[in-house]
């Protein structure tokens, strides 16, 4: 009789237990030699026998069904053929064996299915198939329990998102750590997009230019939608807090979502055009967005007057740039004033370190206490001390407290690292804002405008605006010329117009 040999593996565990493909094949070849079978085809593959989609096994089935004479189909065990008792392929082979069209040989199980088998042998086969199915279900349950345990501990079970990386520790355990280089790219992408000055396409170009990282729009969108970056894992629609350092704050993540929503509302025909002031200005008269148009190579901005004619002017883009350039030029301050403020900031920063250190210790202690409470809570659930509903309610409350502490810890760390650096950067930026604005590309111009100014409006042929802190203070000082005259050691300016600045608008070190 001619024979077809079928060998299959699906897990590393089976290889270690002697179920490797070579081991199965050796047993099958000896069996056929002893039986005097002529081997016409050898099929060995790595494929799960529990799923419905089995492409390689379907190819073998087509070969078996195409045979015109009776053949023997030889497997090592029943579970090598299938672990799913509802698999129609197995039922088809079983029926063909009972109809004396083929024979099924399971050599390690000692079973041969032919048209002459007894009721006991039929029952034995069904039991073998049922036990194979049970074994797969038991493995599945164990895997689910292991995954649930990992999720409870806040451990990620798959490939680390961009910005993190999978590593193997010295003890052989798998873990996820922050990728020092890629994490900086992710943070910068969130920060830049949150400003609203960058579309997805512009951001792709910016990241490629600054970091050499090539992203598509869909990749950036996937990163921006992933809550993993602020401390949450999304698994099958359910959020789980993870134990890895977040790369961004929840506030920054939410700001990015808000910015994305704003971009999605913009008309498609304007979305990708590199107009400097697109989406940044509104009409002071009616509140409608100012529309850019290109006529013979010259860009104009105007109100559509959709709500009624009111004599709106058309402004050339270079005229708007000239007006805003004058604003940025006014941000310049005398070098000695700049150096004095920066030195004072440095002293204040050093005085804050002890206080921030105490806050950090207190929050870390509370974080450990809540983690311990959550662990005990899970044990109480397992031992039946609390119901599932009580566990869910308690867990939700303590997880919210832990998330709040994590956010405060991250914010505290950022404040400690960036307080002096950010303030110094803002002051130095103010003094060089005009040069930066004039010499920068479209996206940098938009970013600078959103950093310094807000609520830009077109009023006649003029651009009116509100200034962001601390630039509003610098502009007020520049307008009232309070840089003139002498200064004392506390940086209070004495000049010819001391009453020009109201008390509430005096330059404040803490605000800078």
C-alpha positions as CSV (number, residue, x, y, z in Angstrom):
1,X,0.0,0.0,0.0
2,X,1.2,3.5,-0.8
3,X,1.5,5.9,2.2
4,X,1.6,9.6,2.9
5,X,3.5,10.8,6.0
6,X,2.3,13.8,8.0
7,X,4.5,15.4,10.7
8,X,3.6,18.7,12.4
9,X,4.9,20.9,15.3
10,X,3.5,24.2,16.6
11,X,5.5,25.1,19.8
12,X,9.0,25.1,21.2
13,X,7.7,22.9,24.0
14,X,6.8,20.1,21.6
15,X,10.4,20.2,20.2
16,X,11.8,19.7,23.6
17,X,9.5,16.8,24.3
18,X,10.7,14.7,21.4
19,X,7.9,15.9,19.0
20,X,10.3,17.6,16.6
21,X,9.7,17.1,12.9
22,X,12.8,14.9,12.5
23,X,11.8,12.7,15.5
24,X,8.3,12.2,14.1
25,X,9.5,11.5,10.6
26,X,12.0,8.9,11.8
27,X,9.2,7.0,13.7
28,X,6.9,7.2,10.7
29,X,9.5,5.9,8.2
30,X,10.4,2.9,10.5
31,X,6.6,2.2,10.8
32,X,6.2,2.2,7.0
33,X,9.3,0.1,6.5
34,X,7.9,-2.5,9.0
35,X,4.5,-2.4,7.3
36,X,5.9,-2.6,3.8
37,X,4.3,0.7,2.8
38,X,5.6,2.6,-0.2
39,X,6.1,6.3,0.8
40,X,4.8,8.5,-2.0
41,X,4.8,11.9,-0.2
42,X,6.3,13.3,2.9
43,X,4.6,16.4,4.5
44,X,6.2,18.1,7.5
45,X,5.3,21.6,8.6
46,X,5.0,24.1,11.5
47,X,1.4,25.1,11.9
48,X,-1.2,25.3,14.6
49,X,-3.7,22.4,14.5
50,X,-6.3,24.3,16.5
51,X,-7.2,27.2,14.2
52,X,-9.7,27.0,11.4
53,X,-7.3,28.5,8.8
54,X,-4.6,25.8,8.0
55,X,-3.2,26.6,4.6
56,X,-0.5,23.9,4.5
57,X,-2.8,21.2,5.8
58,X,-5.4,22.2,3.1
59,X,-2.7,21.5,0.4
60,X,-2.2,18.0,1.9
61,X,-5.9,17.4,2.0
62,X,-6.2,18.2,-1.7
63,X,-3.4,15.7,-2.5
64,X,-5.1,13.0,-0.5
65,X,-8.5,13.5,-2.0
66,X,-7.0,13.5,-5.5
67,X,-5.6,9.9,-5.1
68,X,-7.5,7.3,-7.2
69,X,-6.4,4.3,-5.2
70,X,-6.6,3.4,-1.5
71,X,-3.7,4.9,0.5
72,X,-2.5,5.0,4.1
73,X,-2.3,8.4,5.8
74,X,0.3,8.1,8.6
75,X,0.6,10.4,11.6
76,X,2.6,10.1,14.8
77,X,-0.5,10.9,17.0
78,X,-4.0,12.1,16.6
79,X,-3.1,15.5,17.9
80,X,-0.6,15.8,15.0
81,X,-3.5,15.8,12.7
82,X,-5.8,18.1,14.6
83,X,-6.6,19.5,18.1
84,X,-10.0,20.7,17.1
85,X,-12.7,18.1,17.4
86,X,-14.9,20.2,15.2
87,X,-12.4,20.4,12.3
88,X,-14.3,19.3,9.2
89,X,-11.1,18.1,7.5
90,X,-10.7,15.4,10.2
91,X,-14.3,14.4,9.8
92,X,-13.8,14.1,6.0
93,X,-10.7,11.9,6.5
94,X,-12.6,9.8,9.1
95,X,-15.5,9.2,6.8
96,X,-13.2,8.2,3.9
97,X,-11.5,5.7,6.2
98,X,-14.9,4.2,7.2
99,X,-15.8,4.0,3.5
100,X,-12.6,2.0,2.9
101,X,-11.1,4.7,0.7
102,X,-8.1,5.4,2.9
103,X,-6.6,4.2,6.2
104,X,-5.6,6.4,9.1
105,X,-2.5,5.2,11.0
106,X,-1.6,6.9,14.4
107,X,1.5,4.9,15.3
108,X,2.3,6.3,18.8
109,X,-1.3,6.0,19.8
110,X,-1.5,2.5,18.4
111,X,-4.7,3.3,16.4
112,X,-5.6,2.4,12.9
113,X,-8.9,3.7,11.5
114,X,-10.4,1.5,8.7
115,X,-13.8,0.4,7.6
116,X,-13.5,-2.7,9.9
117,X,-13.0,-0.9,13.3
118,X,-15.2,-1.7,16.2
119,X,-17.4,0.6,18.2
120,X,-14.8,0.5,21.0
121,X,-12.1,1.7,18.6
122,X,-14.4,4.4,17.2
123,X,-14.9,5.6,20.8
124,X,-11.2,5.4,21.5
125,X,-10.5,7.6,18.4
126,X,-13.1,10.2,19.5
127,X,-11.6,10.2,23.0
128,X,-8.1,10.8,21.5
129,X,-9.4,13.7,19.5
130,X,-11.3,15.1,22.5
131,X,-8.2,14.8,24.7
132,X,-6.2,16.7,22.1
133,X,-8.9,19.4,22.1
134,X,-8.8,19.5,25.9
135,X,-5.0,19.9,25.9
136,X,-5.2,22.9,23.5
137,X,-7.9,24.5,25.6
138,X,-5.9,24.0,28.8
139,X,-2.9,25.6,27.2
140,X,-5.0,28.5,26.0
141,X,-6.4,28.9,29.6
142,X,-2.9,28.9,31.0
143,X,-1.7,31.5,28.5
144,X,-4.7,33.7,29.2
145,X,-4.0,33.5,33.0
146,X,-0.4,34.3,32.4
147,X,-1.4,37.4,30.2
148,X,-3.9,38.5,32.9
149,X,-1.1,38.3,35.5
150,X,1.2,40.3,33.3
151,X,-1.5,43.0,32.7
152,X,-2.2,43.2,36.4
153,X,1.5,43.9,37.0
154,X,1.5,46.5,34.2
155,X,3.7,44.4,31.9
156,X,3.6,44.7,28.1
157,X,3.2,41.4,26.4
158,X,4.1,42.3,22.8
159,X,6.6,44.3,20.7
160,X,7.5,47.5,22.4
161,X,6.0,50.7,20.7
162,X,8.5,53.1,19.0
163,X,10.4,55.0,21.7
164,X,10.8,51.8,23.8
165,X,12.6,48.6,23.1
166,X,12.4,44.9,24.1
167,X,15.4,43.6,26.0
168,X,16.5,40.4,27.7
169,X,17.8,40.9,31.2
170,X,20.8,39.1,32.8
171,X,18.4,36.7,34.5
172,X,16.8,35.8,31.1
173,X,13.6,37.6,31.8
174,X,12.1,39.7,29.0
175,X,11.5,43.4,29.7
176,X,10.7,46.8,28.0
177,X,12.9,49.8,28.5
178,X,13.0,53.4,27.1
179,X,15.0,53.8,24.0
180,X,17.0,56.9,24.8
181,X,17.3,58.1,21.2
182,X,13.8,57.1,19.8
183,X,12.1,58.4,22.9
184,X,13.4,61.9,22.2
185,X,12.0,61.8,18.7
186,X,8.6,60.8,20.1
187,X,8.6,63.6,22.7
188,X,9.5,66.2,20.1
189,X,6.8,65.0,17.7
190,X,4.2,65.4,20.4
191,X,5.5,68.8,21.5
192,X,5.7,70.2,17.9
193,X,2.3,68.9,16.8
194,X,0.6,70.2,20.0
195,X,1.5,73.7,19.0
196,X,-0.9,73.5,16.0
197,X,1.9,75.0,13.8
198,X,2.5,71.6,12.0
199,X,0.3,69.5,9.8
200,X,1.1,65.7,9.7
201,X,3.0,66.2,6.5
202,X,5.1,69.1,7.7
203,X,5.9,67.2,10.9
204,X,7.1,64.2,8.8
205,X,9.5,66.6,7.0
206,X,10.6,68.2,10.2
207,X,11.4,64.9,11.9
208,X,13.3,63.6,8.9
209,X,15.4,66.8,8.7
210,X,16.2,67.1,12.4
211,X,16.5,63.4,13.3
212,X,16.9,61.5,10.1
213,X,13.8,59.4,11.0
214,X,11.5,58.6,8.0
215,X,7.9,58.4,9.1
216,X,4.7,58.3,7.1
217,X,1.6,60.2,8.1
218,X,-0.1,57.0,9.1
219,X,2.9,56.1,11.4
220,X,2.8,59.4,13.2
221,X,-1.0,59.2,13.5
222,X,-0.6,55.7,15.1
223,X,1.9,57.1,17.6
224,X,-0.3,60.0,18.5
225,X,-3.3,57.6,19.1
226,X,-1.3,55.2,21.4
227,X,-2.0,55.9,25.1
228,X,1.1,53.8,26.0
229,X,3.1,57.0,25.8
230,X,1.4,58.5,28.8
231,X,1.2,55.4,30.8
232,X,-1.8,53.3,29.7
233,X,-1.9,50.0,27.6
234,X,-4.9,49.5,25.3
235,X,-5.7,45.8,25.1
236,X,-8.8,44.7,23.2
237,X,-10.6,47.9,24.1
238,X,-9.6,47.9,27.8
239,X,-7.1,50.3,29.3
240,X,-4.5,49.0,31.8
241,X,-1.9,51.1,33.5
242,X,1.7,50.0,32.7
243,X,4.8,50.2,34.8
244,X,7.2,51.7,32.3
245,X,8.3,55.4,32.3
246,X,5.8,57.5,30.3
247,X,7.3,59.6,27.5
248,X,4.6,62.4,27.6
249,X,2.1,63.7,30.0
250,X,-1.6,63.0,29.8
251,X,-2.1,66.8,29.3
252,X,0.2,66.8,26.3
253,X,-1.4,63.7,24.8
254,X,-4.9,65.3,25.1
255,X,-3.6,68.5,23.6
256,X,-2.4,66.6,20.5
257,X,-5.8,64.9,20.2
258,X,-7.4,68.3,20.3
259,X,-5.1,69.7,17.7
260,X,-5.8,66.7,15.5
261,X,-9.5,67.3,15.8
262,X,-8.9,70.9,14.7
263,X,-7.0,69.9,11.6
264,X,-9.6,67.4,10.7
265,X,-12.2,70.2,10.5
266,X,-10.2,72.3,8.0
267,X,-11.2,72.1,4.3
268,X,-9.2,69.5,2.4
269,X,-8.2,71.9,-0.4
270,X,-6.3,74.1,2.0
271,X,-4.9,71.4,4.3
272,X,-1.6,70.7,2.6
273,X,-0.8,74.2,1.2
274,X,2.2,75.9,2.9
275,X,0.6,79.3,3.6
276,X,2.4,80.9,6.6
277,X,-0.7,82.3,8.2
278,X,-3.3,79.7,7.2
279,X,-5.6,79.0,10.2
280,X,-3.9,81.6,12.4
281,X,-6.0,84.7,11.8
282,X,-9.6,85.7,11.9
283,X,-11.6,88.7,10.8
284,X,-11.9,91.3,13.7
285,X,-15.3,92.4,12.2
286,X,-17.2,89.1,11.8
287,X,-14.9,86.4,13.4
288,X,-14.6,84.3,10.2
289,X,-11.3,82.7,9.4
290,X,-9.0,84.6,7.1
291,X,-8.6,82.8,3.7
292,X,-5.3,82.6,1.8
293,X,-5.3,82.7,-2.0
294,X,-2.5,82.7,-4.6
295,X,-2.8,85.0,-7.5
296,X,0.0,85.0,-10.1
297,X,2.6,84.0,-7.5
298,X,1.5,86.5,-4.9
299,X,-0.3,85.3,-1.7
300,X,-3.2,87.4,-0.4
301,X,-5.3,87.0,2.7
302,X,-8.9,88.1,3.0
303,X,-12.2,87.6,4.8
304,X,-14.8,85.8,2.7
305,X,-17.5,88.1,4.1
306,X,-19.8,85.1,4.1
307,X,-22.0,86.6,6.8
308,X,-22.4,89.9,5.0
309,X,-20.3,92.5,3.2
310,X,-18.3,94.8,5.5
311,X,-15.6,96.2,3.2
312,X,-12.9,93.7,4.2
313,X,-9.4,94.4,2.7
314,X,-7.1,92.0,0.9
315,X,-3.6,91.9,2.5
316,X,-0.5,90.6,0.9
317,X,1.4,87.9,2.8
318,X,4.6,90.0,2.7
319,X,2.8,93.0,4.2
320,X,1.5,90.8,7.1
321,X,5.1,89.4,7.6
322,X,6.4,93.0,7.8
323,X,3.9,94.0,10.5
324,X,4.6,90.9,12.6
325,X,8.3,91.4,12.1
326,X,8.0,94.8,13.9
327,X,6.4,93.0,16.8
328,X,9.2,90.5,17.1
329,X,11.7,93.3,16.8
330,X,10.2,95.0,19.9
331,X,10.9,91.8,21.9
332,X,14.6,92.7,22.0
333,X,16.0,93.9,25.4
334,X,19.4,95.3,26.4
335,X,22.0,92.5,27.0
336,X,22.7,93.6,30.5
337,X,19.0,93.3,31.4
338,X,18.9,89.9,29.9
339,X,22.0,88.7,31.8
340,X,20.7,90.1,35.1
341,X,17.3,88.3,34.8
342,X,19.0,85.0,33.8
343,X,21.4,85.2,36.8
344,X,18.5,85.8,39.2
345,X,16.6,82.9,37.7
346,X,19.6,80.6,38.3
347,X,19.6,81.6,42.0
348,X,15.9,81.0,42.3
349,X,16.3,77.6,40.6
350,X,18.9,76.4,43.1
351,X,16.7,77.4,46.0
352,X,13.8,75.3,44.7
353,X,15.8,72.0,44.5
354,X,15.4,71.1,48.2
355,X,11.7,71.7,48.2
356,X,11.1,69.7,45.0
357,X,13.2,66.9,46.4
358,X,11.0,66.6,49.4
359,X,7.9,66.6,47.2
360,X,9.4,63.9,45.0
361,X,10.1,61.7,48.1
362,X,6.5,62.1,49.4
363,X,4.9,61.3,46.1
364,X,7.2,58.2,45.6
365,X,6.2,56.9,49.0
366,X,2.5,57.3,48.2
367,X,3.0,55.6,44.8
368,X,4.5,52.5,46.6
369,X,1.7,52.4,49.1
370,X,-1.0,52.4,46.4
371,X,0.9,49.7,44.4
372,X,0.9,47.5,47.6
373,X,-2.8,48.2,48.2
374,X,-3.6,47.1,44.6
375,X,-1.6,43.8,45.1
376,X,-3.4,43.0,48.4
377,X,-6.7,43.9,46.7
378,X,-6.1,41.3,44.0
379,X,-5.3,38.7,46.7
380,X,-8.5,39.5,48.6
381,X,-10.4,38.9,45.3
382,X,-8.8,35.5,44.8
383,X,-9.5,34.4,48.3
384,X,-13.2,35.6,48.1
385,X,-12.9,38.3,50.7
386,X,-14.4,40.8,48.2
387,X,-16.7,40.4,45.3
388,X,-15.7,41.1,41.7
389,X,-17.7,44.3,41.6
390,X,-16.1,45.5,44.8
391,X,-12.7,44.7,43.4
392,X,-13.4,46.6,40.1
393,X,-14.7,49.7,42.1
394,X,-11.7,49.7,44.5
395,X,-9.2,49.1,41.7
396,X,-10.6,51.9,39.6
397,X,-10.3,54.4,42.5
398,X,-6.8,53.5,43.4
399,X,-5.6,53.3,39.8
400,X,-6.9,56.9,39.3
401,X,-5.0,57.9,42.4
402,X,-1.8,56.2,41.1
403,X,-2.2,57.8,37.7
404,X,-2.6,61.2,39.3
405,X,0.6,60.6,41.4
406,X,2.5,59.4,38.3
407,X,1.4,62.6,36.4
408,X,2.5,64.8,39.3
409,X,5.9,63.0,39.5
410,X,6.5,63.4,35.8
411,X,5.5,67.1,35.9
412,X,7.7,67.6,39.0
413,X,10.6,66.0,37.2
414,X,10.1,68.1,34.1
415,X,9.7,71.3,36.2
416,X,13.0,70.5,38.0
417,X,14.8,69.9,34.8
418,X,13.3,72.6,32.7
419,X,12.4,75.5,35.0
420,X,15.6,77.4,34.6
421,X,16.4,76.1,31.1
422,X,12.9,77.0,29.7
423,X,12.9,80.5,31.3
424,X,16.4,81.2,30.0
425,X,15.4,79.9,26.6
426,X,12.3,82.1,26.5
427,X,14.3,85.2,27.4
428,X,17.0,84.5,24.8
429,X,14.4,83.7,22.2
430,X,12.8,87.0,22.9
431,X,16.0,88.9,22.1
432,X,16.6,86.9,18.9
433,X,12.9,86.5,17.8
434,X,13.1,88.9,15.0
435,X,16.1,87.2,13.4
436,X,14.5,83.8,13.9
437,X,11.2,85.0,12.4
438,X,12.8,86.6,9.3
439,X,15.2,83.7,8.6
440,X,13.0,80.7,9.3
441,X,11.0,78.4,7.1
442,X,7.2,78.3,7.1
443,X,6.7,75.8,9.9
444,X,9.2,77.6,12.2
445,X,7.5,80.9,11.5
446,X,4.1,79.4,12.5
447,X,5.6,77.8,15.6
448,X,7.1,81.1,16.7
449,X,3.9,83.0,16.1
450,X,1.9,80.5,18.2
451,X,4.5,80.6,21.0
452,X,4.6,84.4,21.2
453,X,1.2,85.6,20.0
454,X,-2.5,84.5,20.1
455,X,-5.9,85.6,18.8
456,X,-4.5,87.2,15.7
457,X,-7.1,89.3,13.9
458,X,-7.3,91.4,10.8
459,X,-8.7,94.8,11.5
460,X,-8.8,96.9,8.3
461,X,-5.2,96.7,7.0
462,X,-3.7,96.0,10.4
463,X,-2.9,92.8,12.3
464,X,-4.0,93.0,16.0
465,X,-3.1,90.3,18.5
466,X,-2.8,89.2,22.1
467,X,0.7,88.4,23.4
468,X,1.4,85.3,25.5
469,X,3.2,85.5,28.8
470,X,6.0,86.3,29.4
471,X,6.4,88.0,26.0
472,X,3.5,90.4,26.8
473,X,5.5,91.8,29.7
474,X,8.5,92.3,27.5
475,X,6.4,94.0,24.8
476,X,4.8,96.3,27.4
477,X,8.3,97.2,28.8
478,X,9.5,97.9,25.2
479,X,6.5,100.0,24.4
480,X,6.8,102.1,27.5
481,X,10.6,102.2,27.3
482,X,11.1,101.0,30.9
483,X,14.5,99.6,29.8
484,X,15.8,103.2,29.9
485,X,17.3,104.7,33.0
486,X,19.0,102.9,35.8
487,X,18.2,99.6,37.5
488,X,18.8,98.5,41.1
489,X,19.9,95.0,42.4
490,X,16.2,93.8,42.4
491,X,15.8,94.5,38.6
492,X,13.2,97.2,39.2
493,X,13.5,99.6,36.4
494,X,13.6,103.4,37.1
495,X,12.8,105.5,34.1
496,X,11.1,108.7,33.0
497,X,7.7,107.0,32.9
498,X,7.3,104.9,36.0
499,X,3.5,104.9,35.9
500,X,3.3,103.6,32.4
501,X,3.1,100.0,33.6
502,X,0.2,99.2,35.9
503,X,1.2,97.3,39.0
504,X,-0.4,94.1,37.7
505,X,1.8,94.2,34.6
506,X,5.2,94.7,36.2
507,X,7.9,92.2,35.0
508,X,7.8,89.2,37.3
509,X,10.7,86.7,37.7
510,X,8.3,83.9,38.7
511,X,6.2,84.3,35.6
512,X,9.3,84.3,33.4
